[in-house]
Amino acid sequence: MVQQAVSRFTVLAVLITISTLGAFGCSQDGLDPNEVDNSELNLAGKHHDHAAAGSSAVDHSSHVGHEAAGGGATGAAGSGETQPVVEHAVHTEHNVVSGTDTNAAGSDAMDPATHADHMAAAASGGDANANAAPSGAADPAMEHSMHTATTASGAPAMGPSIDLNTLPSGDPGSSTVDIGTTSEAPAGSDGVGAFRTECDLSHMAKDDPIVFPGKPGAAHLHSFFGNSLTDANSTQDSIRNTGNSTCRGGIANRSSYWVPALVDAQGKVVEPLKIDVYYKSGYNGIAAKDIQQFPSGLRVIAGSAKSSSAQEHAYWDCHGDYIGHPGSIPQCSSKADALNMVVEFPQCWDGVNLDSADHTTHMAYTSNGKCPSTHPVAIPVISFNVLYPVRDVKGWHLASDMYDQSMPGGFSAHGDWFEGWDPEVSKAFIQNCVNKAVDCHSHLLGDGRDIF
C-alpha cells in the first residue's frame, strides 16, 4: 500500500511539473524560443537600436555613427517574423561599444522591399527609417530622418527632411585615362609635399559600401565623387576595374569619395560645386621622405556620423575668407567664394588590414609627431575639401545630422574613402611630389606628366 501511494504521488508530481513547464513555454534548453535575451538588448543604454521581440515598436535610444570597436550588421527577428531584417525601421551606422549595427525586429517587421519608401509603424507612436517617408506623407519623395534621441519635450528628434525630387543628376565622368605630358615643373614649397586632385559630383544614393556592404538603401543620403558606379555592392575589384571617374585623370583614379548630403531648410539637396582631395606630407612631425604609398583597396572613414557637437578632424570654413574652423555650418560672407566642409583622415596605417571591423582602428592619427607603434606605416595626409555655393544657410543640415533640428547643422560631418588609383600613377605623385616635398598643384605628377 505504501509503495502504491508513493508511486501515485510520483506520477502526480511529474504531471504537475510537465504542466508547469508548459505554462512557462520552456524549451529543451530551458529558454523560451520566442523570448529575446535581455543581455543582447543592452537596455542600459549601450547604443543599440532595437525593436522588442514580438512587437513592431522600435527603441530610439541612440543613433550611432562610424567610430566603433567592432563590425557587422545584425537583425534579430521576433516571434512570427517571416522576413529578414536589414535596418528597416531605424537607421544605425555603427555601435560605439560592440561595433555591431543592430536592429531587432518584432513580429510585424516590415518587408525589406518597402524599406526605401515607408517607415515601420511603432506601437509607441515613434517610427523611423533612414531618411524615409513617414506614413501618410503628402509627397512620397519627401523623406524624413528619425533620430534615436529625444527633444527636451521627450518627443523623438527628427533628422532633416529630404526632397528626393531635388537630387542632382551628377556628372557621367570620363571613361578614359586622362594623362598627358607637360613641361610645367612642380613648385617649391615650405617643406610640405603636396598633390591634389579635384572631382565633380558623380551621383547621390543612400548607400555605403564600407559601413553597409551589400545593403542598398541602408545608409543616409550620400554625395559620391569619383567612381561613377559606386553603390552598396562595390568591392575592391569593382572600384579599381569598373566605372567612369569624375576626377582629374579619368579612370587612372577610380577611387570613390563620399560625404553626407547637404540639405537646405526646404529639404532641397544642395549640390556641391566639387571636392578637392589633398594628398600631402610634412605635417605632424613626419618627414616627407618617410611617406609610403597607400595600399590598393584601402578603405578609411574620418569624422563621426553620430556627432552632435564640434569635432577635431571634421569641420567647416569659408573658402577665401578665413573665419576659423567652426564645427557647424557657418554663414559665409560675400567675401568667400565657397562654403567648405573639411575632413582630415588619419595618416598612420597598421600595415596589414585594408579595413577593420569598425572601419577606423586599422588607421590612426599621429601622436607626439610620429605614428604609433601599432600603426607604423605613414601614408600621405589625405583631406577632403567639399565646396558648396555661398547662400543663406539658416536651417541647413547634413543628411547624417540625426539630432534635434533646432540645433545648428553640420556637426556630423564625416567622409569615406575607397582607394581605386592606378598604382603606377599614385606611386608617381607620391615619389615625385609628396616625398620630394614639392607642390604639384592639382594636376602635375612631377615626372613630366599631368592629369586633366
VEXGUKOL-680724 format. One record per residue (C-alpha): residue number from 0; x, y, z. Coordinates in steps of 0.1 Angstrom, whole numbers, plus 2048, in hexadecimal, padded with zeros to 3 digits. Each point is the difference from the previous one (the first is absolute). Last residue first. Layout:
<r k="NUM" X="X" Y="Y" Z="Z"/>
...
% end
This chain:
<r k="451" X="9B1" Y="A99" Z="564"/>
<r k="450" X="81E" Y="7EE" Z="80F"/>
<r k="449" X="824" Y="80B" Z="7FB"/>
<r k="448" X="820" Y="7F0" Z="7F4"/>
<r k="447" X="824" Y="80C" Z="801"/>
<r k="446" X="809" Y="7EC" Z="81F"/>
<r k="445" X="7F0" Y="815" Z="81B"/>
<r k="444" X="7DD" Y="7F1" Z="7FD"/>
<r k="443" X="7F2" Y="823" Z="7FA"/>
<r k="442" X="7DB" Y="808" Z="801"/>
<r k="441" X="7F3" Y="80E" Z="820"/>
<r k="440" X="81F" Y="813" Z="80C"/>
<r k="439" X="820" Y="7EC" Z="7FE"/>
<r k="438" X="810" Y="812" Z="81D"/>
<r k="437" X="821" Y="7F2" Z="80B"/>
<r k="436" X="80B" Y="7EC" Z="81F"/>
<r k="435" X="813" Y="7E6" Z="7EC"/>
<r k="434" X="7ED" Y="7E3" Z="811"/>
<r k="433" X="7DE" Y="810" Z="7F8"/>
<r k="432" X="806" Y="80C" Z="7DD"/>
<r k="431" X="816" Y="7E8" Z="7EC"/>
<r k="430" X="7FD" Y="7E0" Z="815"/>
<r k="429" X="7DC" Y="804" Z="80B"/>
<r k="428" X="7F5" Y="80E" Z="7DE"/>
<r k="427" X="810" Y="7E3" Z="7ED"/>
<r k="426" X="7F5" Y="7E4" Z="817"/>
<r k="425" X="7DC" Y="80C" Z="7FD"/>
<r k="424" X="803" Y="7FD" Z="7DA"/>
<r k="423" X="810" Y="7DE" Z="800"/>
<r k="422" X="7E7" Y="7F3" Z="819"/>
<r k="421" X="7E2" Y="80A" Z="7EA"/>
<r k="420" X="7EB" Y="810" Z="81B"/>
<r k="419" X="7E2" Y="7F0" Z="810"/>
<r k="418" X="800" Y="807" Z="825"/>
<r k="417" X="7DF" Y="800" Z="812"/>
<r k="416" X="7FD" Y="821" Z="814"/>
<r k="415" X="7E4" Y="809" Z="818"/>
<r k="414" X="7F9" Y="822" Z="80F"/>
<r k="413" X="7F1" Y="810" Z="81F"/>
<r k="412" X="7ED" Y="81E" Z="80C"/>
<r k="411" X="7E7" Y="7F8" Z="81C"/>
<r k="410" X="801" Y="823" Z="80E"/>
<r k="409" X="7F2" Y="80F" Z="7E0"/>
<r k="408" X="7E1" Y="811" Z="80B"/>
<r k="407" X="7FA" Y="817" Z="81E"/>
<r k="406" X="7E7" Y="7F3" Z="819"/>
<r k="405" X="7DA" Y="804" Z="7FB"/>
<r k="404" X="803" Y="7E0" Z="7EB"/>
<r k="403" X="804" Y="7EB" Z="81F"/>
<r k="402" X="819" Y="7E5" Z="7F6"/>
<r k="401" X="804" Y="7E8" Z="7E3"/>
<r k="400" X="816" Y="818" Z="7EC"/>
<r k="399" X="80A" Y="7E5" Z="7E7"/>
<r k="398" X="7ED" Y="810" Z="7E3"/>
<r k="397" X="814" Y="81F" Z="807"/>
<r k="396" X="7ED" Y="81F" Z="80C"/>
<r k="395" X="7F7" Y="823" Z="7F3"/>
<r k="394" X="7E6" Y="813" Z="814"/>
<r k="393" X="810" Y="822" Z="7FA"/>
<r k="392" X="81B" Y="7FB" Z="7E6"/>
<r k="391" X="7F9" Y="820" Z="7EB"/>
<r k="390" X="815" Y="7F9" Z="7E2"/>
<r k="389" X="825" Y="7FB" Z="7F7"/>
<r k="388" X="802" Y="7E3" Z="7E7"/>
<r k="387" X="80F" Y="7DF" Z="80D"/>
<r k="386" X="823" Y="7F3" Z="801"/>
<r k="385" X="80B" Y="7DE" Z="80E"/>
<r k="384" X="824" Y="802" Z="80C"/>
<r k="383" X="80B" Y="7DC" Z="808"/>
<r k="382" X="821" Y="7F8" Z="811"/>
<r k="381" X="81B" Y="7E6" Z="7FC"/>
<r k="380" X="821" Y="802" Z="813"/>
<r k="379" X="816" Y="7E9" Z="7EB"/>
<r k="378" X="808" Y="7DE" Z="80E"/>
<r k="377" X="814" Y="7F9" Z="81F"/>
<r k="376" X="803" Y="7DB" Z="808"/>
<r k="375" X="807" Y="7F8" Z="825"/>
<r k="374" X="7DC" Y="7FB" Z="80D"/>
<r k="373" X="804" Y="7EC" Z="820"/>
<r k="372" X="821" Y="812" Z="807"/>
<r k="371" X="7EE" Y="822" Z="800"/>
<r k="370" X="807" Y="817" Z="7E3"/>
<r k="369" X="816" Y="81E" Z="808"/>
<r k="368" X="7FF" Y="824" Z="80B"/>
<r k="367" X="7F3" Y="7FB" Z="823"/>
<r k="366" X="7E3" Y="7EB" Z="7F4"/>
<r k="365" X="7F6" Y="7FB" Z="7DC"/>
<r k="364" X="7DD" Y="7F6" Z="7F7"/>
<r k="363" X="7F7" Y="7DC" Z="7FD"/>
<r k="362" X="7F4" Y="7E7" Z="7E6"/>
<r k="361" X="7F7" Y="7DB" Z="803"/>
<r k="360" X="7E9" Y="80B" Z="81C"/>
<r k="359" X="7E9" Y="814" Z="7EA"/>
<r k="358" X="7E8" Y="7EA" Z="7EC"/>
<r k="357" X="7F1" Y="7F2" Z="81F"/>
<r k="356" X="807" Y="7DC" Z="7F6"/>
<r k="355" X="820" Y="80B" Z="7EE"/>
<r k="354" X="80A" Y="808" Z="7DD"/>
<r k="353" X="81E" Y="7FC" Z="7E9"/>
<r k="352" X="812" Y="7EE" Z="81C"/>
<r k="351" X="825" Y="7F9" Z="803"/>
<r k="350" X="817" Y="81E" Z="802"/>
<r k="349" X="7EE" Y="80F" Z="81E"/>
<r k="348" X="7FB" Y="821" Z="7ED"/>
<r k="347" X="809" Y="822" Z="80E"/>
<r k="346" X="7F3" Y="820" Z="7EF"/>
<r k="345" X="7DD" Y="803" Z="80E"/>
<r k="344" X="7E8" Y="814" Z="7E9"/>
<r k="343" X="7F7" Y="825" Z="802"/>
<r k="342" X="7DD" Y="80A" Z="7F6"/>
<r k="341" X="7F9" Y="824" Z="7F5"/>
<r k="340" X="7DE" Y="80D" Z="7F6"/>
<r k="339" X="803" Y="820" Z="7EC"/>
<r k="338" X="7E8" Y="81C" Z="7F9"/>
<r k="337" X="80C" Y="811" Z="7E0"/>
<r k="336" X="80E" Y="820" Z="7F1"/>
<r k="335" X="801" Y="813" Z="821"/>
<r k="334" X="800" Y="826" Z="800"/>
<r k="333" X="7DA" Y="800" Z="7FD"/>
<r k="332" X="7FF" Y="7F3" Z="824"/>
<r k="331" X="7FD" Y="7DC" Z="80B"/>
<r k="330" X="7E6" Y="7F5" Z="819"/>
<r k="329" X="810" Y="7E3" Z="811"/>
<r k="328" X="7F6" Y="7DC" Z="800"/>
<r k="327" X="809" Y="7F0" Z="822"/>
<r k="326" X="822" Y="7F7" Z="80F"/>
<r k="325" X="80F" Y="822" Z="7F9"/>
<r k="324" X="824" Y="800" Z="7F2"/>
<r k="323" X="80D" Y="824" Z="7FF"/>
<r k="322" X="7EF" Y="81D" Z="7ED"/>
<r k="321" X="818" Y="802" Z="7E2"/>
<r k="320" X="7EF" Y="80F" Z="7E1"/>
<r k="319" X="80B" Y="7EF" Z="7E0"/>
<r k="318" X="7EE" Y="7DF" Z="808"/>
<r k="317" X="7E9" Y="805" Z="81D"/>
<r k="316" X="807" Y="7E4" Z="81A"/>
<r k="315" X="7F1" Y="7E0" Z="80D"/>
<r k="314" X="80B" Y="7E3" Z="816"/>
<r k="313" X="80A" Y="7DC" Z="802"/>
<r k="312" X="821" Y="7F6" Z="811"/>
<r k="311" X="7FB" Y="80F" Z="823"/>
<r k="310" X="7DA" Y="7FE" Z="802"/>
<r k="309" X="7E6" Y="819" Z="80C"/>
<r k="308" X="7E0" Y="7F3" Z="80E"/>
<r k="307" X="7E4" Y="7E8" Z="7F6"/>
<r k="306" X="817" Y="7E4" Z="7F4"/>
<r k="305" X="7F0" Y="7DF" Z="7F5"/>
<r k="304" X="80D" Y="802" Z="7DC"/>
<r k="303" X="823" Y="803" Z="80D"/>
<r k="302" X="81F" Y="80D" Z="7EF"/>
<r k="301" X="817" Y="7EC" Z="7EB"/>
<r k="300" X="7FA" Y="7DF" Z="7EE"/>
<r k="299" X="81A" Y="7EB" Z="7ED"/>
<r k="298" X="800" Y="7E4" Z="7E7"/>
<r k="297" X="821" Y="7F5" Z="7F0"/>
<r k="296" X="7FA" Y="7ED" Z="7DF"/>
<r k="295" X="824" Y="804" Z="7F3"/>
<r k="294" X="818" Y="807" Z="81B"/>
<r k="293" X="80C" Y="824" Z="809"/>
<r k="292" X="822" Y="80A" Z="7F3"/>
<r k="291" X="819" Y="809" Z="81B"/>
<r k="290" X="808" Y="821" Z="811"/>
<r k="289" X="823" Y="800" Z="810"/>
<r k="288" X="810" Y="818" Z="7E8"/>
<r k="287" X="7E6" Y="81B" Z="809"/>
<r k="286" X="80B" Y="7FF" Z="825"/>
<r k="285" X="7E5" Y="7F8" Z="81A"/>
<r k="284" X="7FD" Y="81B" Z="81A"/>
<r k="283" X="7DA" Y="805" Z="7FD"/>
<r k="282" X="801" Y="80E" Z="7DD"/>
<r k="281" X="81B" Y="7FE" Z="7E5"/>
<r k="280" X="7EC" Y="7EB" Z="7E8"/>
<r k="279" X="7E1" Y="805" Z="7EA"/>
<r k="278" X="7E5" Y="7EF" Z="7ED"/>
<r k="277" X="7E4" Y="819" Z="7FD"/>
<r k="276" X="7DD" Y="7F9" Z="7F1"/>
<r k="275" X="7ED" Y="81D" Z="7F2"/>
<r k="274" X="7DB" Y="7F9" Z="7FD"/>
<r k="273" X="7E9" Y="812" Z="7E8"/>
<r k="272" X="7E4" Y="81A" Z="7FF"/>
<r k="271" X="7EA" Y="7EC" Z="817"/>
<r k="270" X="7DB" Y="7FF" Z="7F8"/>
<r k="269" X="7EA" Y="80A" Z="81D"/>
<r k="268" X="7E4" Y="7E7" Z="805"/>
<r k="267" X="7DE" Y="810" Z="805"/>
<r k="266" X="7EF" Y="7FA" Z="821"/>
<r k="265" X="7F3" Y="824" Z="803"/>
<r k="264" X="81A" Y="80A" Z="81A"/>
<r k="263" X="81C" Y="7F4" Z="7EA"/>
<r k="262" X="80F" Y="7DD" Z="7FE"/>
<r k="261" X="825" Y="7F5" Z="7FE"/>
<r k="260" X="806" Y="7DC" Z="7F6"/>
<r k="259" X="817" Y="7EB" Z="816"/>
<r k="258" X="823" Y="7FC" Z="7F2"/>
<r k="257" X="80F" Y="7E9" Z="7E6"/>
<r k="256" X="821" Y="7F9" Z="7EE"/>
<r k="255" X="804" Y="7E3" Z="7E7"/>
<r k="254" X="821" Y="7F9" Z="7F0"/>
<r k="253" X="7FF" Y="7F9" Z="7DB"/>
<r k="252" X="81F" Y="815" Z="7FA"/>
<r k="251" X="813" Y="7F7" Z="7E0"/>
<r k="250" X="7DB" Y="7FD" Z="7F4"/>
<r k="249" X="7FF" Y="825" Z="7F9"/>
<r k="248" X="820" Y="813" Z="80A"/>
<r k="247" X="7EC" Y="81C" Z="810"/>
<r k="246" X="7E3" Y="7F1" Z="813"/>
<r k="245" X="7DD" Y="7F8" Z="7F4"/>
<r k="244" X="80A" Y="7DC" Z="7F9"/>
<r k="243" X="7EF" Y="7E5" Z="7EB"/>
<r k="242" X="7F8" Y="7DE" Z="80E"/>
<r k="241" X="811" Y="7DF" Z="803"/>
<r k="240" X="823" Y="7F3" Z="808"/>
<r k="239" X="80C" Y="80F" Z="821"/>
<r k="238" X="7DE" Y="806" Z="811"/>
<r k="237" X="7F3" Y="7DE" Z="7F3"/>
<r k="236" X="81E" Y="7ED" Z="80E"/>
<r k="235" X="801" Y="810" Z="822"/>
<r k="234" X="7DA" Y="7FB" Z="803"/>
<r k="233" X="7E1" Y="814" Z="7F8"/>
<r k="232" X="7DF" Y="7F0" Z="80A"/>
<r k="231" X="7F2" Y="81E" Z="812"/>
<r k="230" X="807" Y="817" Z="7E3"/>
<r k="229" X="81D" Y="810" Z="7EE"/>
<r k="228" X="7FB" Y="7FE" Z="7DB"/>
<r k="227" X="80B" Y="823" Z="7F6"/>
<r k="226" X="822" Y="7FE" Z="812"/>
<r k="225" X="80B" Y="823" Z="80A"/>
<r k="224" X="7E8" Y="813" Z="816"/>
<r k="223" X="7E1" Y="7F3" Z="814"/>
<r k="222" X="7E8" Y="816" Z="814"/>
<r k="221" X="7F0" Y="7EB" Z="81B"/>
<r k="220" X="7DC" Y="7FB" Z="80C"/>
<r k="219" X="7FE" Y="7ED" Z="821"/>
<r k="218" X="809" Y="7DB" Z="7FE"/>
<r k="217" X="7EC" Y="7E0" Z="7FC"/>
<r k="216" X="7F4" Y="807" Z="7DC"/>
<r k="215" X="813" Y="7E4" Z="7F0"/>
<r k="214" X="80E" Y="7E7" Z="819"/>
<r k="213" X="81D" Y="7EC" Z="7F1"/>
<r k="212" X="81A" Y="813" Z="814"/>
<r k="211" X="7F1" Y="817" Z="81B"/>
<r k="210" X="81D" Y="811" Z="810"/>
<r k="209" X="819" Y="7FF" Z="7E4"/>
<r k="208" X="7E9" Y="7FD" Z="7E2"/>
<r k="207" X="7EB" Y="81D" Z="80C"/>
<r k="206" X="7DF" Y="805" Z="7ED"/>
<r k="205" X="7E4" Y="819" Z="803"/>
<r k="204" X="809" Y="80F" Z="7DE"/>
<r k="203" X="80D" Y="81F" Z="7EF"/>
<r k="202" X="813" Y="802" Z="7E0"/>
<r k="201" X="821" Y="809" Z="7F0"/>
<r k="200" X="808" Y="822" Z="80F"/>
<r k="199" X="81F" Y="80F" Z="7F0"/>
<r k="198" X="823" Y="7F6" Z="80A"/>
<r k="197" X="820" Y="813" Z="809"/>
<r k="196" X="822" Y="7F4" Z="805"/>
<r k="195" X="81C" Y="80B" Z="816"/>
<r k="194" X="825" Y="7F8" Z="805"/>
<r k="193" X="815" Y="811" Z="81A"/>
<r k="192" X="822" Y="7FB" Z="810"/>
<r k="191" X="803" Y="818" Z="81E"/>
<r k="190" X="823" Y="80E" Z="806"/>
<r k="189" X="7F6" Y="824" Z="7FA"/>
<r k="188" X="7FB" Y="7FA" Z="7DB"/>
<r k="187" X="810" Y="801" Z="7DF"/>
<r k="186" X="7EA" Y="7FE" Z="7E1"/>
<r k="185" X="7FC" Y="7E1" Z="7EB"/>
<r k="184" X="80D" Y="803" Z="7DC"/>
<r k="183" X="7EB" Y="808" Z="7E1"/>
<r k="182" X="80E" Y="7F1" Z="7E0"/>
<r k="181" X="7E1" Y="7EA" Z="7FD"/>
<r k="180" X="7F5" Y="7DE" Z="7F4"/>
<r k="179" X="7DD" Y="7F2" Z="802"/>
<r k="178" X="7EA" Y="7EA" Z="816"/>
<r k="177" X="7DB" Y="7FB" Z="7FC"/>
<r k="176" X="7FB" Y="7DB" Z="801"/>
<r k="175" X="7DF" Y="7FB" Z="7F0"/>
<r k="174" X="7DC" Y="7FA" Z="80B"/>
<r k="173" X="7FA" Y="823" Z="80D"/>
<r k="172" X="7E5" Y="80B" Z="818"/>
<r k="171" X="7DA" Y="7FE" Z="7FD"/>
<r k="170" X="7FC" Y="820" Z="814"/>
<r k="169" X="7E5" Y="804" Z="81B"/>
<r k="168" X="7DB" Y="7FD" Z="7FC"/>
<r k="167" X="7F8" Y="817" Z="81D"/>
<r k="166" X="7E6" Y="7F3" Z="819"/>
<r k="165" X="7E4" Y="819" Z="803"/>
<r k="164" X="7E3" Y="7E8" Z="7FC"/>
<r k="163" X="80D" Y="7ED" Z="81E"/>
<r k="162" X="7F4" Y="81C" Z="817"/>
<r k="161" X="813" Y="7F9" Z="820"/>
<r k="160" X="7F3" Y="807" Z="823"/>
<r k="159" X="81C" Y="804" Z="819"/>
<r k="158" X="803" Y="7EA" Z="81E"/>
<r k="157" X="7E3" Y="7FF" Z="819"/>
<r k="156" X="803" Y="7FF" Z="826"/>
<r k="155" X="7E9" Y="7E8" Z="811"/>
<r k="154" X="7E9" Y="811" Z="819"/>
<r k="153" X="80B" Y="804" Z="824"/>
<r k="152" X="7F8" Y="825" Z="802"/>
<r k="151" X="825" Y="808" Z="802"/>
<r k="150" X="805" Y="7EE" Z="7DF"/>
<r k="149" X="807" Y="7DB" Z="7FD"/>
<r k="148" X="81C" Y="7EA" Z="7F2"/>
<r k="147" X="7FB" Y="7E5" Z="7E7"/>
<r k="146" X="7FF" Y="817" Z="7E2"/>
<r k="145" X="7E6" Y="7FC" Z="7E6"/>
<r k="144" X="809" Y="80C" Z="7DD"/>
<r k="143" X="7E2" Y="80B" Z="7EB"/>
<r k="142" X="7FD" Y="7FB" Z="7DB"/>
<r k="141" X="7EC" Y="814" Z="7E7"/>
<r k="140" X="7FC" Y="7EC" Z="7E0"/>
<r k="139" X="7E0" Y="7F1" Z="80C"/>
<r k="138" X="7F1" Y="823" Z="801"/>
<r k="137" X="7E2" Y="804" Z="817"/>
<r k="136" X="80F" Y="7E9" Z="81B"/>
<r k="135" X="7E6" Y="7E8" Z="80D"/>
<r k="134" X="819" Y="7E9" Z="811"/>
<r k="133" X="822" Y="812" Z="803"/>
<r k="132" X="818" Y="800" Z="7E2"/>
<r k="131" X="822" Y="7F2" Z="808"/>
<r k="130" X="820" Y="813" Z="807"/>
<r k="129" X="80D" Y="7E1" Z="812"/>
<r k="128" X="7E0" Y="7F2" Z="80E"/>
<r k="127" X="7EC" Y="809" Z="81F"/>
<r k="126" X="7E1" Y="7FC" Z="815"/>
<r k="125" X="7F7" Y="80E" Z="822"/>
<r k="124" X="7DB" Y="7F9" Z="807"/>
<r k="123" X="807" Y="7E8" Z="81C"/>
<r k="122" X="7F4" Y="7E3" Z="7EB"/>
<r k="121" X="818" Y="80A" Z="7E4"/>
<r k="120" X="7F4" Y="7FD" Z="7DD"/>
<r k="119" X="81E" Y="7F8" Z="7EA"/>
<r k="118" X="808" Y="81C" Z="7E8"/>
<r k="117" X="7FA" Y="800" Z="7DB"/>
<r k="116" X="811" Y="807" Z="7DE"/>
<r k="115" X="823" Y="7F2" Z="801"/>
<r k="114" X="7F8" Y="7E3" Z="817"/>
<r k="113" X="7E2" Y="7F3" Z="7ED"/>
<r k="112" X="812" Y="7E3" Z="7F0"/>
<r k="111" X="80E" Y="7F6" Z="822"/>
<r k="110" X="7DD" Y="7F6" Z="80C"/>
<r k="109" X="7F9" Y="811" Z="820"/>
<r k="108" X="803" Y="7F1" Z="823"/>
<r k="107" X="7DF" Y="7F6" Z="80F"/>
<r k="106" X="80D" Y="7E3" Z="815"/>
<r k="105" X="81A" Y="816" Z="80F"/>
<r k="104" X="821" Y="80A" Z="7F1"/>
<r k="103" X="822" Y="803" Z="812"/>
<r k="102" X="815" Y="81A" Z="7EE"/>
<r k="101" X="825" Y="7FF" Z="807"/>
<r k="100" X="81E" Y="80F" Z="7EE"/>
<r k="99" X="81C" Y="7F1" Z="815"/>
<r k="98" X="820" Y="811" Z="80B"/>
<r k="97" X="7FD" Y="7F3" Z="823"/>
<r k="96" X="802" Y="821" Z="814"/>
<r k="95" X="7FC" Y="81C" Z="7E7"/>
<r k="94" X="7E6" Y="7EE" Z="7EB"/>
<r k="93" X="802" Y="80A" Z="7DB"/>
<r k="92" X="7EA" Y="810" Z="7E7"/>
<r k="91" X="7DD" Y="7F9" Z="80C"/>
<r k="90" X="7E1" Y="80D" Z="7ED"/>
<r k="89" X="7DF" Y="7F4" Z="80F"/>
<r k="88" X="7E2" Y="7EC" Z="7F3"/>
<r k="87" X="810" Y="7ED" Z="7E4"/>
<r k="86" X="824" Y="7FA" Z="80A"/>
<r k="85" X="802" Y="7DE" Z="7ED"/>
<r k="84" X="7E8" Y="7E8" Z="810"/>
<r k="83" X="7F7" Y="7DF" Z="7F0"/>
<r k="82" X="7DB" Y="7FA" Z="7FB"/>
<r k="81" X="7EA" Y="7E6" Z="810"/>
<r k="80" X="801" Y="80B" Z="824"/>
<r k="79" X="7E5" Y="7EE" Z="814"/>
<r k="78" X="812" Y="806" Z="821"/>
<r k="77" X="81D" Y="818" Z="7FD"/>
<r k="76" X="81C" Y="803" Z="7E7"/>
<r k="75" X="822" Y="80E" Z="809"/>
<r k="74" X="810" Y="814" Z="7E4"/>
<r k="73" X="826" Y="803" Z="802"/>
<r k="72" X="819" Y="815" Z="7EE"/>
<r k="71" X="825" Y="7FA" Z="803"/>
<r k="70" X="81D" Y="812" Z="810"/>
<r k="69" X="813" Y="805" Z="820"/>
<r k="68" X="80F" Y="81B" Z="816"/>
<r k="67" X="7EC" Y="81E" Z="7F4"/>
<r k="66" X="804" Y="822" Z="7EF"/>
<r k="65" X="7E8" Y="801" Z="7E3"/>
<r k="64" X="7E0" Y="80E" Z="80F"/>
<r k="63" X="7E5" Y="7F5" Z="819"/>
<r k="62" X="7DD" Y="80D" Z="802"/>
<r k="61" X="7F4" Y="7FA" Z="824"/>
<r k="60" X="7E3" Y="7F6" Z="816"/>
<r k="59" X="7E6" Y="7FE" Z="7E4"/>
<r k="58" X="7F2" Y="7DF" Z="80B"/>
<r k="57" X="7EA" Y="7F4" Z="7E4"/>
<r k="56" X="7DD" Y="7F1" Z="805"/>
<r k="55" X="7F4" Y="7E6" Z="7E8"/>
<r k="54" X="7FA" Y="7E5" Z="81A"/>
<r k="53" X="809" Y="7DC" Z="807"/>
<r k="52" X="824" Y="808" Z="807"/>
<r k="51" X="806" Y="823" Z="80C"/>
<r k="50" X="80D" Y="816" Z="7E5"/>
<r k="49" X="824" Y="80A" Z="803"/>
<r k="48" X="81A" Y="81B" Z="7FA"/>
<r k="47" X="820" Y="7FA" Z="814"/>
<r k="46" X="813" Y="81B" Z="811"/>
<r k="45" X="809" Y="7EF" Z="820"/>
<r k="44" X="7E4" Y="811" Z="814"/>
<r k="43" X="7F8" Y="7E8" Z="81C"/>
<r k="42" X="7E8" Y="7ED" Z="7EA"/>
<r k="41" X="81D" Y="7ED" Z="7F1"/>
<r k="40" X="7E9" Y="7EB" Z="7EB"/>
<r k="39" X="819" Y="7E4" Z="7FF"/>
<r k="38" X="7FF" Y="7FB" Z="826"/>
<r k="37" X="7DA" Y="802" Z="7FE"/>
<r k="36" X="7FF" Y="7DF" Z="7ED"/>
<r k="35" X="7E1" Y="801" Z="7EA"/>
<r k="34" X="7E5" Y="7E7" Z="807"/>
<r k="33" X="7EE" Y="7ED" Z="7E4"/>
<r k="32" X="817" Y="7E1" Z="804"/>
<r k="31" X="7F7" Y="800" Z="825"/>
<r k="30" X="81F" Y="7F4" Z="811"/>
<r k="29" X="806" Y="7E0" Z="815"/>
<r k="28" X="815" Y="7EE" Z="7E6"/>
<r k="27" X="7E3" Y="7E9" Z="7F9"/>
<r k="26" X="7E8" Y="81C" Z="7FB"/>
<r k="25" X="7EC" Y="811" Z="81C"/>
<r k="24" X="7DF" Y="80F" Z="7F8"/>
<r k="23" X="7F8" Y="80B" Z="824"/>
<r k="22" X="7DF" Y="7EE" Z="800"/>
<r k="21" X="810" Y="7E1" Z="7F1"/>
<r k="20" X="819" Y="7FF" Z="81C"/>
<r k="19" X="7E4" Y="800" Z="819"/>
<r k="18" X="7ED" Y="7E5" Z="7EF"/>
<r k="17" X="81E" Y="7EA" Z="7FE"/>
<r k="16" X="808" Y="805" Z="825"/>
<r k="15" X="7DC" Y="7F9" Z="80A"/>
<r k="14" X="800" Y="7E0" Z="7EC"/>
<r k="13" X="821" Y="7F5" Z="810"/>
<r k="12" X="7F3" Y="807" Z="823"/>
<r k="11" X="7E1" Y="7EC" Z="7F9"/>
<r k="10" X="815" Y="7E2" Z="7F4"/>
<r k="9" X="816" Y="802" Z="81F"/>
<r k="8" X="7E1" Y="802" Z="817"/>
<r k="7" X="7F1" Y="7E1" Z="7EF"/>
<r k="6" X="820" Y="7ED" Z="805"/>
<r k="5" X="803" Y="80A" Z="824"/>
<r k="4" X="7DD" Y="7F6" Z="807"/>
<r k="3" X="805" Y="7DE" Z="7EE"/>
<r k="2" X="820" Y="7FA" Z="815"/>
<r k="1" X="7EE" Y="808" Z="820"/>
<r k="0" X="7E4" Y="7E8" Z="7F7"/>
% end
